[in-house]
Amino acid sequence: MINQLNTGLSPKYFAAHLPLYPIFIRIFSLFGYLRSMLLVNFLFTVLLSIFFYYILRKWQVTKYPLLLVIVFLFLPRFLVVRSIGAPESLFILLVLASLVFFEKENYLLAGFFGGLSAMTKAPGILLFAAYVFVLIERLLKTKKINWSMIWLLLIPTGLISVFFIYWIQYGDFLAYFHTGGLVPMSFPFSVFNFNDKWVGTAWLEDIIFYFFLYGYTVIALKNSKYRSFFYFTLIFFIATTLVDHRDIARYSLPLWPLACIALEQFFTSRKFLLVFIVLLPAIYLYAWNFLLYNQMPISIWRPFL
């Protein structure tokens, strides 16, 4: 199938895209790969919406859980990626599932879903870092170690298993790092350099607003009793500031549901909802314009139908 992609990319380039999401596409490929891709994304977006609604209701985060789910679904960049072939819906679902089970002290399932997230997108490994910080905080307070947290090692195990798959497929255990397609991460706010490969423009003021939104989310969650939520948001936010790529809006998407939770009073206020309704046509026009512009250069689509 790779040979039919007229992109000029080497097969190793695709090692930059982890295998769990493509595996689900393969499972449903009896409908055709293109239809399967859209079906898989639709199914995981539905599951993500239901699970997010469950979190909001179960933990009594807001008086308007359905309303907050709708707002969550219509962040412009998320509207785009949940409508095409992209792993974000699956990834965010797995991240949220891991965080929720961690807070329930079900470390087996927290590690299991965290491991699956690391097999979907490499930043899933940041869950493990967040849990380590929670463990250190608890250790300092209680002077005790909960050895059932050993299950959290499933998270790095998930990523390492991907590297073993690449070793078999490519003969290179570290193929992920040798693709030539990895987004560089260098220093804070390195995205503000129009000369860099994945930036290419000086029109970057929107990124400031994303940094402000998620930075404020970190502050809002600082004293939350859900410590894994705070540490994951903090670590992921710091990592996002290091990303040297124009598309910060996409790379920061895993923080979006946490921002909805932390700032629910704002996102469910009448003033916000009024502006949201007025701008809804603009959100759809943005998404439609983006989809028409950002297309993969495939000359013959028939093999994928």
HUQUI-V497651 format. One line per field, one symbol per residue. ss: DSSP state (H for helix, E for strand, L for the rest). burial: # if it has 16 or more other ideal C-beta (glycine too) atoms within 10 Angstrom, else .. A space follows every 50 residues. Layout:
BEGIN
ss = ???
burial = ???
END
This chain:
BEGIN
ss = LHHHLLLLLLHHHHHHLLHHHHHHHHHLHHHLHHHHHHHHHHHHHHHHHH HHHHHHHHLLLLLLHHHHHHHHHLLHHHHHHLLLLLLHHHHHHHHHHHHH HHHLLLHHHHHHHHHHHHLLLHHHHHHHHHHHHHHHHHHHHHLLLLHHHH HHHHHHHHHHHHHHHHHHHHLLLLHHHHLLLLLLELLLLLLLLLLLLLLL LLLLHHHHHHHHHHHHHHHHLLLLLLHHHHHHHHHHHHHHHHELLLLHHH HLHHHHHHHHHHLHHHHLLHHHHHHHHHHHHHHHHHHHHHHHHLLLLLLL LHHHL
burial = ....#......#####.#####.##..##...##.######..##..##. ##..##....##.##.###.##.##.######################## ###...#.#######################.##..............#. ##.###.##..#..##...#....##.##..........##.......#. ......#..##.###.##.##....############..##.#######. ##############..##.......#..........#..#.......... ...#.
END
